[in-house]
Amino acid sequence: MLSVLMAVGIGAVIGRAVGGIGYALQHPDQSLGEYARNAEFQRAVGIGAASGAVAGLVGWAVPSLFPAAGSFWGAVGLGALTGALTSGAGQVVTNLLTPCTPWNHNLGWAILTGALGGALAGGVGYGIRQWAASARPVNSRGVPYPDVDVPGYGKVPFPKGPYTPNNTQMRTSFHSSYRQQFKSWWIGQGRPWPNALVNIHHIKPLQFGGTNTFDNLIPLEKPIHDLFTNWWRYFQP
């Protein structure tokens, strides 16, 4: 989650700067004070920040959205496209809301600066994701192991190898009474039980050698558990 916020935040800063510089290049006769008071300048900066934030998010998400093309240049290209579309759409809306202004006023410039800011933000977003992933294992789709904090427990750890299938009877011994025993044990450790639909997560999945021992189990809300299920689906030892 932190890496996502970083990608969005830095993308917004880049987009804001590009939007402001782009406006300044079009109006070089104004002073810094005039820029600060100018509503059009503020709109350009705001549109740039929005497009940069979206492009940063896109750059971060590229390996998940487009695993076959989840490269740096793929993130830059998609970020540029996203920035151009977002900035262009923002400029059109601004024009339509401004009296006596053609709908396409400054549209080309907005698309150009949006594409530039988006490309930068997309590349930064991709870099942040790779940096975050370097501290956590990634699966065959380039997606990092879910970074999840469990109240009273801490981060869900990545299990150590070896990763060999567990074909013992423990694969079928996880029944309702065992689940209740685990729940009592978990609460007995001073840990809160999720107040929602709960799935019991195996830290080391059974198909990779995990067992049903309590130390290998964590109660997770279903949407969070789905993150791990999807991650392990594309894990290759």
Secondary structure, DSSP 8 states (H G I E B T S, - for coil): -HHHHHHHHHHHHHHHHHHHHHHHHH-TTS-HHHHHH-HHHHHHHHHHHHHHHHHHHHHHHHHHH-GGG-SHHHHHHHHHHHHHHHHHHHHHHHHHHSTT--TTTTHHHHHHHHHHHHHHHHHHHHHHHHHHHHTS-B-TTS-B----EETTTEE-----S------SGGGS---HHHHHHHHHHHHHTT----SS-EEEEESS-GGGT----GGGEEEEEHHHHHHHHHHHHT---
